[in-house]
Each structure stands twice: as C-alpha cells, then as structure tokens.
Amino acid sequence: MPQIIPIRDLKNTSEISRICQSSDEPVFITKNGYGDMVIMSMKLYEEKMFMLDVYGKLIAAEEQIMEGKVLDGNTSLKKIKEKYHV
C-alpha cells in the first residue's frame, strides 16, 4: 500500500529517509491535500529506471518483429561461430 505523507513532514529528514529505505514503493507527498511530489530510495529509483529501459527495448524489439526485421537464429549462430572461430 503506498505511503502518503503531507509536505510539512519533510522537515524530519531522517524519518523520511527511513520510510523511503524501508518501502518497496515510492512515497507520495501531498500539499494542501493534493498530490505534489514523489520520493523514493536510490535503490528503488535504479530498479525502476532499469525496468523502464527493459520495457523500452522490448517495445523496440516487438516493432522490429512487426516490420519483419528478424534473423534466423541458426544462421546467426553459424555466422558468429565462423567469425570468432568457435
């Protein structure tokens, strides 16, 4: 369940850091009852960015498949083996 805290609680930086480090989700900050910011630990940020990169590559791969830009696996492996004398 996402954690939601008011902006005034940002004064207690140690507690906010503890909340972010112990959470597997971003922490939502509200201002006057409305969403204002999202904060998260560096570890969670890096994981999210990695997954975003993976999703982007999957989308690009699916587009290439739809466009017919595919290679035969056996032929590709044969060429690699010949190139590197494996």
JOLIN-V958404 format. One record per residue. N is the residue number from 1. PSI is psi in radians with two decimals (NA if undefined). Layout:
# JOLIN-V958404
n: [N | N]
psi: [PSI | PSI]
This chain:
# JOLIN-V958404
n: [1 | 2 | 3 | 4 | 5 | 6 | 7 | 8 | 9 | 10 | 11 | 12 | 13 | 14 | 15 | 16 | 17 | 18 | 19 | 20 | 21 | 22 | 23 | 24 | 25 | 26 | 27 | 28 | 29 | 30 | 31 | 32 | 33 | 34 | 35 | 36 | 37 | 38 | 39 | 40 | 41 | 42 | 43 | 44 | 45 | 46 | 47 | 48 | 49 | 50 | 51 | 52 | 53 | 54 | 55 | 56 | 57 | 58 | 59 | 60 | 61 | 62 | 63 | 64 | 65 | 66 | 67 | 68 | 69 | 70 | 71 | 72 | 73 | 74 | 75 | 76 | 77 | 78 | 79 | 80 | 81 | 82 | 83 | 84 | 85 | 86]
psi: [2.28 | 2.56 | 2.36 | 2.19 | 2.62 | 2.69 | -0.53 | -0.42 | -0.13 | -0.20 | -0.57 | 1.36 | -0.64 | -0.74 | -0.72 | -0.75 | -0.76 | -0.76 | -0.80 | -0.73 | -0.56 | -0.09 | 2.48 | 0.21 | 2.80 | 2.72 | 2.23 | 2.30 | 2.27 | 2.66 | 2.12 | 0.63 | 0.01 | 2.64 | 2.35 | -0.75 | 2.89 | 2.32 | 2.70 | 2.90 | 2.79 | -0.69 | -0.84 | -0.71 | -0.81 | -0.68 | -0.76 | -0.74 | -0.67 | -0.82 | -0.63 | -0.71 | -0.75 | -0.82 | -0.70 | -0.73 | -0.63 | -0.72 | -0.78 | -0.71 | -0.73 | -0.67 | -0.71 | -0.67 | -0.77 | -0.55 | -0.04 | 0.25 | 1.22 | 2.72 | 2.62 | 2.27 | -0.80 | -0.72 | -0.74 | -0.77 | -0.69 | -0.77 | -0.72 | -0.77 | -0.72 | -0.73 | -0.72 | 0.16 | 0.89 | NA]
